[in-house]
Amino acid sequence: MKEEKIILGEGTEFPLNGILTLPDDAKKVPAVVFVHGSGSSNMDEKVMKLTPFKDLAKGLAAHGIASVRYDKRSFAHGRKLMKACNLTVREEAIEDAVLASELLKNDSRIDPEKVFIVGHSMGAMLAPRIDAEGGNFRGLILMAGTLDTLEEVLFRQLEEMKNGKSKIMSWIASAQDKKFRKSFENLYEISDEEAKKRKYAGGVNLYYFKEMGLHRAKDYLEKTEKPVLVMQGSKDLQVNVERDFGGYKKLFGDRDNFSFRLYEGLNHCFVPALYDDISKATKEFSVERHIGEDVISDIAGWILKEC
């Protein structure tokens, strides 16, 4: 394995540091683009002591698969990004994922017909749209995703925190739930301008949610004939096995182009879970662990089969 530093979007308003990971003596190898979950994170998708994208990049390289990972635009240019526009996922994630796809396809060591997308969490929600809006991937790998809208996920998580074991977190979640539900009322009936006036947090307004909600993963997946791999851990507290993983299987379980993998005991980052309470997310991610070979070999095997 070897790693090369890159600048994604060099010469643009939002250049991003990244790493191209290659197997030794790479010649027309398959490759993947990693797309982050929600929030601002670096190229490794570092969550406290966990580094999912770094783990996957190194593991896939051992199977002969290249990858590109890069700092998320909101991580590298947060303040500038907020000032430049009414932020949507197009500016935050989609444009850069398309650039990453083009970067791989223009590298002579990569087979341009064998470039896949790996979306994690919110990245899995966006991956079908990224593919349709310029990514044009060979296939899609959706890790810990959901077919719900982002605000539905938000309210679900708040509800779980309200019913959690921590009284303080329950009180905070109850107050937030009441505030957000009032703010999100009639989101898809109000005008875009009104949605842009309603603030959410940190400079993000409700148009961010509305725009994303009008481009749902389900709508793209219903149309695609490309191979899709859906993956989730059984102890994932951010998305729900029955509702989310089960939702994919209910809608697409009879489609030949869909495959499904559920991993017993793994959490949202595909490492062994420590807790069963979403209010302990900080503790859950504060202990160093790494994605195991079972997950990595499943992804690699699926990619090589679909090439």
TORMIPA-201929 format. One record per residue (C-alpha): residue number from 1; residue in one letter; x, y, z. Coordinates in nm, 3 decimals. Example, Ala and Ser with C-alpha at 12.3 -4.5 7.8 and 13.67 -1.06 7.14 Angstrom:
// residues 2
{1; "A"; {1.230; -0.450; 0.780}}
{2; "S"; {1.367; -0.106; 0.714}}
// end
This chain:
// residues 307
{1; "M"; {0.000; 0.000; 0.000}}
{2; "K"; {0.109; 0.356; -0.063}}
{3; "E"; {-0.055; 0.690; 0.012}}
{4; "E"; {-0.030; 1.013; -0.185}}
{5; "K"; {-0.136; 1.355; -0.061}}
{6; "I"; {-0.380; 1.531; -0.294}}
{7; "I"; {-0.564; 1.860; -0.312}}
{8; "L"; {-0.923; 1.801; -0.414}}
{9; "G"; {-1.066; 2.098; -0.602}}
{10; "E"; {-0.727; 2.262; -0.642}}
{11; "G"; {-0.772; 2.610; -0.787}}
{12; "T"; {-1.136; 2.633; -0.673}}
{13; "E"; {-1.278; 2.844; -0.391}}
{14; "F"; {-1.278; 2.544; -0.157}}
{15; "P"; {-0.963; 2.328; -0.200}}
{16; "L"; {-0.952; 2.025; 0.029}}
{17; "N"; {-0.664; 1.820; 0.163}}
{18; "G"; {-0.698; 1.451; 0.089}}
{19; "I"; {-0.521; 1.120; 0.048}}
{20; "L"; {-0.520; 0.881; -0.245}}
{21; "T"; {-0.452; 0.530; -0.115}}
{22; "L"; {-0.325; 0.279; -0.370}}
{23; "P"; {-0.234; -0.090; -0.365}}
{24; "D"; {0.129; -0.161; -0.450}}
{25; "D"; {0.200; -0.151; -0.825}}
{26; "A"; {-0.154; -0.033; -0.902}}
{27; "K"; {-0.255; -0.089; -1.264}}
{28; "K"; {-0.615; -0.022; -1.365}}
{29; "V"; {-0.745; -0.115; -1.020}}
{30; "P"; {-1.098; -0.051; -0.887}}
{31; "A"; {-1.142; 0.240; -0.647}}
{32; "V"; {-1.386; 0.403; -0.406}}
{33; "V"; {-1.481; 0.756; -0.302}}
{34; "F"; {-1.566; 0.798; 0.067}}
{35; "V"; {-1.850; 1.036; 0.161}}
{36; "H"; {-1.880; 1.156; 0.521}}
{37; "G"; {-2.168; 1.149; 0.762}}
{38; "S"; {-2.328; 1.462; 0.910}}
{39; "G"; {-2.128; 1.736; 1.076}}
{40; "S"; {-1.775; 1.853; 1.006}}
{41; "S"; {-1.508; 1.585; 0.991}}
{42; "N"; {-1.163; 1.530; 0.849}}
{43; "M"; {-1.054; 1.292; 0.575}}
{44; "D"; {-1.044; 0.995; 0.816}}
{45; "E"; {-1.401; 1.074; 0.929}}
{46; "K"; {-1.250; 1.092; 1.277}}
{47; "V"; {-1.506; 1.059; 1.556}}
{48; "M"; {-1.311; 1.102; 1.880}}
{49; "K"; {-1.092; 0.787; 1.887}}
{50; "L"; {-1.247; 0.620; 1.579}}
{51; "T"; {-1.126; 0.667; 1.219}}
{52; "P"; {-1.364; 0.473; 0.990}}
{53; "F"; {-1.239; 0.600; 0.652}}
{54; "K"; {-0.873; 0.548; 0.740}}
{55; "D"; {-0.950; 0.192; 0.848}}
{56; "L"; {-1.142; 0.119; 0.530}}
{57; "A"; {-0.883; 0.279; 0.301}}
{58; "K"; {-0.599; 0.071; 0.440}}
{59; "G"; {-0.805; -0.245; 0.452}}
{60; "L"; {-0.933; -0.214; 0.096}}
{61; "A"; {-0.583; -0.143; -0.037}}
{62; "A"; {-0.477; -0.482; 0.096}}
{63; "H"; {-0.747; -0.630; -0.130}}
{64; "G"; {-0.624; -0.440; -0.435}}
{65; "I"; {-0.873; -0.154; -0.420}}
{66; "A"; {-0.772; 0.214; -0.426}}
{67; "S"; {-0.958; 0.496; -0.252}}
{68; "V"; {-0.972; 0.869; -0.209}}
{69; "R"; {-1.065; 1.042; 0.114}}
{70; "Y"; {-1.061; 1.414; 0.186}}
{71; "D"; {-1.151; 1.670; 0.448}}
{72; "K"; {-1.518; 1.763; 0.438}}
{73; "R"; {-1.574; 2.113; 0.304}}
{74; "S"; {-1.748; 2.225; 0.624}}
{75; "F"; {-1.443; 2.102; 0.821}}
{76; "A"; {-1.187; 2.285; 0.607}}
{77; "H"; {-1.384; 2.601; 0.518}}
{78; "G"; {-1.665; 2.619; 0.774}}
{79; "R"; {-1.688; 2.996; 0.823}}
{80; "K"; {-1.629; 3.079; 0.459}}
{81; "L"; {-1.890; 2.823; 0.351}}
{82; "M"; {-2.155; 2.966; 0.583}}
{83; "K"; {-2.097; 3.317; 0.450}}
{84; "A"; {-2.094; 3.214; 0.084}}
{85; "C"; {-2.443; 3.074; 0.051}}
{86; "N"; {-2.756; 2.934; 0.207}}
{87; "L"; {-2.583; 2.605; 0.274}}
{88; "T"; {-2.723; 2.287; 0.122}}
{89; "V"; {-2.576; 1.939; 0.092}}
{90; "R"; {-2.481; 2.023; -0.267}}
{91; "E"; {-2.219; 2.274; -0.149}}
{92; "E"; {-2.133; 2.079; 0.164}}
{93; "A"; {-2.082; 1.733; 0.012}}
{94; "I"; {-2.212; 1.657; -0.336}}
{95; "E"; {-1.984; 1.882; -0.542}}
{96; "D"; {-1.670; 1.747; -0.375}}
{97; "A"; {-1.774; 1.383; -0.412}}
{98; "V"; {-1.824; 1.441; -0.786}}
{99; "L"; {-1.478; 1.600; -0.806}}
{100; "A"; {-1.333; 1.297; -0.625}}
{101; "S"; {-1.498; 1.065; -0.876}}
{102; "E"; {-1.346; 1.262; -1.162}}
{103; "L"; {-1.005; 1.262; -0.994}}
{104; "L"; {-1.002; 0.883; -0.974}}
{105; "K"; {-1.130; 0.833; -1.327}}
{106; "N"; {-0.855; 1.056; -1.465}}
{107; "D"; {-0.578; 0.866; -1.286}}
{108; "S"; {-0.413; 0.614; -1.521}}
{109; "R"; {-0.366; 0.368; -1.233}}
{110; "I"; {-0.744; 0.348; -1.179}}
{111; "D"; {-0.994; 0.170; -1.401}}
{112; "P"; {-1.246; 0.450; -1.477}}
{113; "E"; {-1.523; 0.193; -1.525}}
{114; "K"; {-1.471; 0.053; -1.174}}
{115; "V"; {-1.513; 0.351; -0.943}}
{116; "F"; {-1.759; 0.300; -0.655}}
{117; "I"; {-1.900; 0.526; -0.384}}
{118; "V"; {-1.896; 0.442; -0.012}}
{119; "G"; {-2.135; 0.663; 0.181}}
{120; "H"; {-2.147; 0.644; 0.561}}
{121; "S"; {-2.444; 0.764; 0.767}}
{122; "M"; {-2.566; 1.086; 0.600}}
{123; "G"; {-2.318; 1.005; 0.324}}
{124; "A"; {-2.522; 0.691; 0.258}}
{125; "M"; {-2.835; 0.906; 0.234}}
{126; "L"; {-2.660; 1.126; -0.024}}
{127; "A"; {-2.478; 0.859; -0.226}}
{128; "P"; {-2.766; 0.780; -0.466}}
{129; "R"; {-2.809; 1.151; -0.541}}
{130; "I"; {-2.435; 1.201; -0.587}}
{131; "D"; {-2.432; 0.914; -0.834}}
{132; "A"; {-2.723; 1.062; -1.029}}
{133; "E"; {-2.590; 1.420; -1.026}}
{134; "G"; {-2.248; 1.362; -1.175}}
{135; "G"; {-2.071; 1.089; -0.978}}
{136; "N"; {-2.173; 0.818; -1.223}}
{137; "F"; {-2.032; 0.533; -1.017}}
{138; "R"; {-2.013; 0.164; -1.098}}
{139; "G"; {-2.198; 0.082; -0.777}}
{140; "L"; {-2.307; 0.216; -0.439}}
{141; "I"; {-2.213; 0.102; -0.088}}
{142; "L"; {-2.445; 0.241; 0.180}}
{143; "M"; {-2.311; 0.208; 0.534}}
{144; "A"; {-2.546; 0.287; 0.826}}
{145; "G"; {-2.786; 0.483; 0.610}}
{146; "T"; {-3.158; 0.546; 0.618}}
{147; "L"; {-3.442; 0.614; 0.376}}
{148; "D"; {-3.592; 0.871; 0.614}}
{149; "T"; {-3.540; 1.245; 0.582}}
{150; "L"; {-3.274; 1.412; 0.794}}
{151; "E"; {-3.532; 1.580; 1.017}}
{152; "E"; {-3.708; 1.247; 1.075}}
{153; "V"; {-3.376; 1.104; 1.195}}
{154; "L"; {-3.326; 1.408; 1.419}}
{155; "F"; {-3.665; 1.368; 1.586}}
{156; "R"; {-3.617; 0.994; 1.625}}
{157; "Q"; {-3.285; 1.042; 1.801}}
{158; "L"; {-3.430; 1.309; 2.028}}
{159; "E"; {-3.715; 1.073; 2.118}}
{160; "E"; {-3.466; 0.800; 2.209}}
{161; "M"; {-3.266; 1.044; 2.422}}
{162; "K"; {-3.586; 1.156; 2.596}}
{163; "N"; {-3.648; 0.794; 2.693}}
{164; "G"; {-3.283; 0.724; 2.783}}
{165; "K"; {-3.133; 0.654; 3.123}}
{166; "S"; {-2.978; 1.000; 3.173}}
{167; "K"; {-3.223; 1.241; 3.337}}
{168; "I"; {-3.019; 1.545; 3.232}}
{169; "M"; {-3.000; 1.434; 2.867}}
{170; "S"; {-3.369; 1.348; 2.875}}
{171; "W"; {-3.454; 1.699; 2.994}}
{172; "I"; {-3.232; 1.862; 2.729}}
{173; "A"; {-3.375; 1.638; 2.454}}
{174; "S"; {-3.733; 1.720; 2.558}}
{175; "A"; {-3.666; 2.093; 2.534}}
{176; "Q"; {-3.493; 2.057; 2.196}}
{177; "D"; {-3.767; 1.833; 2.062}}
{178; "K"; {-4.037; 2.086; 2.147}}
{179; "K"; {-3.837; 2.373; 1.995}}
{180; "F"; {-3.745; 2.192; 1.674}}
{181; "R"; {-4.092; 2.049; 1.609}}
{182; "K"; {-4.238; 2.398; 1.618}}
{183; "S"; {-3.964; 2.530; 1.390}}
{184; "F"; {-4.001; 2.246; 1.139}}
{185; "E"; {-4.381; 2.276; 1.109}}
{186; "N"; {-4.504; 2.271; 0.747}}
{187; "L"; {-4.147; 2.259; 0.617}}
{188; "Y"; {-4.246; 2.138; 0.271}}
{189; "E"; {-4.542; 2.375; 0.239}}
{190; "I"; {-4.357; 2.699; 0.314}}
{191; "S"; {-4.162; 2.883; 0.045}}
{192; "D"; {-3.789; 2.841; -0.001}}
{193; "E"; {-3.739; 3.200; 0.114}}
{194; "E"; {-3.930; 3.135; 0.436}}
{195; "A"; {-3.728; 2.817; 0.496}}
{196; "K"; {-3.408; 3.020; 0.455}}
{197; "K"; {-3.526; 3.261; 0.726}}
{198; "R"; {-3.586; 2.988; 0.982}}
{199; "K"; {-3.263; 2.917; 1.167}}
{200; "Y"; {-3.162; 2.571; 1.286}}
{201; "A"; {-2.816; 2.593; 1.442}}
{202; "G"; {-2.468; 2.719; 1.367}}
{203; "G"; {-2.567; 2.925; 1.065}}
{204; "V"; {-2.770; 2.642; 0.909}}
{205; "N"; {-3.129; 2.723; 0.820}}
{206; "L"; {-3.425; 2.499; 0.745}}
{207; "Y"; {-3.375; 2.527; 0.370}}
{208; "Y"; {-3.082; 2.288; 0.422}}
{209; "F"; {-3.331; 2.024; 0.543}}
{210; "K"; {-3.599; 2.108; 0.287}}
{211; "E"; {-3.365; 2.091; -0.011}}
{212; "M"; {-3.226; 1.758; 0.103}}
{213; "G"; {-3.573; 1.622; 0.180}}
{214; "L"; {-3.688; 1.700; -0.173}}
{215; "H"; {-3.408; 1.473; -0.307}}
{216; "R"; {-3.464; 1.154; -0.111}}
{217; "A"; {-3.242; 0.850; -0.147}}
{218; "K"; {-3.546; 0.628; -0.197}}
{219; "D"; {-3.645; 0.809; -0.516}}
{220; "Y"; {-3.302; 0.757; -0.672}}
{221; "L"; {-3.269; 0.398; -0.556}}
{222; "E"; {-3.606; 0.305; -0.704}}
{223; "K"; {-3.475; 0.406; -1.046}}
{224; "T"; {-3.122; 0.268; -1.035}}
{225; "E"; {-3.017; -0.059; -1.194}}
{226; "K"; {-2.665; -0.030; -1.054}}
{227; "P"; {-2.544; -0.271; -0.785}}
{228; "V"; {-2.611; -0.151; -0.429}}
{229; "L"; {-2.470; -0.292; -0.105}}
{230; "V"; {-2.658; -0.197; 0.214}}
{231; "M"; {-2.468; -0.245; 0.543}}
{232; "Q"; {-2.548; -0.185; 0.910}}
{233; "G"; {-2.440; -0.291; 1.258}}
{234; "S"; {-2.698; -0.453; 1.484}}
{235; "K"; {-2.602; -0.223; 1.775}}
{236; "D"; {-2.624; 0.100; 1.575}}
{237; "L"; {-2.793; 0.363; 1.795}}
{238; "Q"; {-2.791; 0.643; 1.536}}
{239; "V"; {-3.003; 0.448; 1.287}}
{240; "N"; {-3.240; 0.164; 1.367}}
{241; "V"; {-3.206; -0.194; 1.243}}
{242; "E"; {-3.578; -0.262; 1.217}}
{243; "R"; {-3.676; 0.072; 1.067}}
{244; "D"; {-3.370; 0.159; 0.858}}
{245; "F"; {-3.195; -0.162; 0.753}}
{246; "G"; {-3.538; -0.327; 0.747}}
{247; "G"; {-3.671; -0.038; 0.540}}
{248; "Y"; {-3.415; -0.099; 0.267}}
{249; "K"; {-3.496; -0.471; 0.266}}
{250; "K"; {-3.870; -0.410; 0.255}}
{251; "L"; {-3.846; -0.184; -0.049}}
{252; "F"; {-3.555; -0.344; -0.234}}
{253; "G"; {-3.515; -0.695; -0.093}}
{254; "D"; {-3.653; -0.857; -0.407}}
{255; "R"; {-3.429; -0.658; -0.643}}
{256; "D"; {-3.140; -0.853; -0.796}}
{257; "N"; {-2.908; -0.550; -0.787}}
{258; "F"; {-2.936; -0.510; -0.407}}
{259; "S"; {-2.727; -0.695; -0.145}}
{260; "F"; {-2.754; -0.669; 0.234}}
{261; "R"; {-2.513; -0.723; 0.525}}
{262; "L"; {-2.604; -0.693; 0.895}}
{263; "Y"; {-2.319; -0.722; 1.149}}
{264; "E"; {-2.395; -0.856; 1.494}}
{265; "G"; {-2.270; -0.635; 1.777}}
{266; "L"; {-2.129; -0.350; 1.568}}
{267; "N"; {-2.217; 0.016; 1.620}}
{268; "H"; {-2.268; 0.310; 1.385}}
{269; "C"; {-1.898; 0.318; 1.293}}
{270; "F"; {-1.884; -0.060; 1.237}}
{271; "V"; {-1.673; -0.138; 1.542}}
{272; "P"; {-1.787; -0.344; 1.845}}
{273; "A"; {-2.049; -0.155; 2.046}}
{274; "L"; {-1.988; -0.074; 2.413}}
{275; "Y"; {-2.322; 0.074; 2.519}}
{276; "D"; {-2.691; 0.048; 2.436}}
{277; "D"; {-2.791; 0.406; 2.521}}
{278; "I"; {-2.766; 0.687; 2.265}}
{279; "S"; {-2.699; 0.938; 2.545}}
{280; "K"; {-2.362; 0.764; 2.594}}
{281; "A"; {-2.244; 0.836; 2.239}}
{282; "T"; {-1.945; 1.031; 2.373}}
{283; "K"; {-1.826; 0.731; 2.572}}
{284; "E"; {-1.909; 0.497; 2.283}}
{285; "F"; {-1.669; 0.673; 2.047}}
{286; "S"; {-1.397; 0.762; 2.300}}
{287; "V"; {-1.239; 0.414; 2.310}}
{288; "E"; {-1.004; 0.333; 2.022}}
{289; "R"; {-1.122; 0.045; 1.802}}
{290; "H"; {-1.090; -0.037; 1.433}}
{291; "I"; {-1.315; -0.178; 1.164}}
{292; "G"; {-1.261; -0.552; 1.141}}
{293; "E"; {-1.157; -0.765; 0.847}}
{294; "D"; {-1.506; -0.916; 0.821}}
{295; "V"; {-1.652; -0.580; 0.715}}
{296; "I"; {-1.357; -0.489; 0.493}}
{297; "S"; {-1.347; -0.826; 0.314}}
{298; "D"; {-1.723; -0.814; 0.254}}
{299; "I"; {-1.690; -0.472; 0.088}}
{300; "A"; {-1.385; -0.579; -0.114}}
{301; "G"; {-1.542; -0.907; -0.222}}
{302; "W"; {-1.861; -0.734; -0.331}}
{303; "I"; {-1.668; -0.470; -0.530}}
{304; "L"; {-1.453; -0.728; -0.707}}
{305; "K"; {-1.760; -0.936; -0.787}}
{306; "E"; {-1.940; -0.636; -0.935}}
{307; "C"; {-1.645; -0.512; -1.141}}
// end
